[in-house]
């Protein structure tokens, strides 16, 4: 049974199970922080967003990885580094009618 599980995990990456989309490698165009909405939600706009996450990406202040993701986003923004954001396509932001995806992962440097 374990061998079958390992094979499934190798053939189908984790992102396939949690409905995520990777943005194109891009620089951050802008960021917006809300003092009250959502308890401190943050929007991130890339120069090139994904095909499903066409508008923006968002982080919730209550996300366990909020501080780490914000540190990476701020560092990338100030250094004008190219990043990639993976967004949950099935978790839209309630603060807009546009398609803002919930940030799953922020990565850069590869």
N, C-alpha and C positions, 0 to 999 in steps of 0.2 A: 504494500500500500504506500509506503514512503517513497518508493521509486517512482510510482505513478505521480505522486504529488510533486516531486522534484522535476519530473519531465514536464508537467503542466506549467510549473513556475518558470521553467527555462523557455518553453515555447511561447507563453503568453506573459509579456511583461506586466508588472504590477499596475502600470498606468492604464492598461486595457481594462482592468477590473474596476477602476475608480473614475472612469469617464473624464480623462484629462486631455488637454490639448497643449502642445508646446508652441510657444510663440516663435516667430523667426528670430534669429539673433539680431538684437536691436539695441539702440541706446534709449534711455529714458527721456521722453519729451517733457513730461511734467508730472507732478505729484500734488494731490490735494488731501489735506488732513481736516477732518471734521471734529470740532471740540465736543459736540454733544451727540450727533447722530450716530447711532449704533454704539455709543460709549467711546467713540474715538476712531471710527472707521477711516481708512486711508485708501485713496484711489491712486492708481499708477497708470500712466499713459505712455506707451512705447511709440517710437517713430514708426514701427511696423507691428501692429497687433496681429493676433491669430485670425483664422478664417471663421471660427465660431465665436471666439472672444473678441469680436470686432470693435467694441467700444473702448473698454478699459478693463483693468483688473482691480480687485479690491482685497483688502485685508481687514479682518475684524480685530479690534483691540483685545477681545477675549480669546483669540486663537493662541494655543500654547506656544507656537513659534513666532509670535508677533515681533518680539524684540529682536530676535536673530534675523528675521527677514527684513525688518526695517533697517537694521544696521547694514546689511548687505545692499539694500536698495539705495540708501543714502551714500554709501561708499561708491557705488557704481555711478550714481548721478553726478557726484562731485568730481569724480575722476574721468567722467565721460566714457566709461567702459561699456563694452557690448555685453549684454546679458540675454538670458532666455528665461521666460516665466512659463511655468506649467500651471494652467488654470483648470479648476473643476468646471466642466461645461454644464453640469447638471445643478450647479449652485449659483444662481443669479443673485445679484445684489438687489435688495428691496428698495434701495434709495433712488432707483431710476428705472425707467421703462426700457432703457437700452440694454444690450447684452454685455454686462460686466461679469467676468468670471472670478470666482473665489480663488485666491492664490494658494496653490498646493506646494510649489517649490520655486525658489529663485536660485539661478546658477550662473556663474560666469568664470572666465579664466581657462576655458578649454576650447 
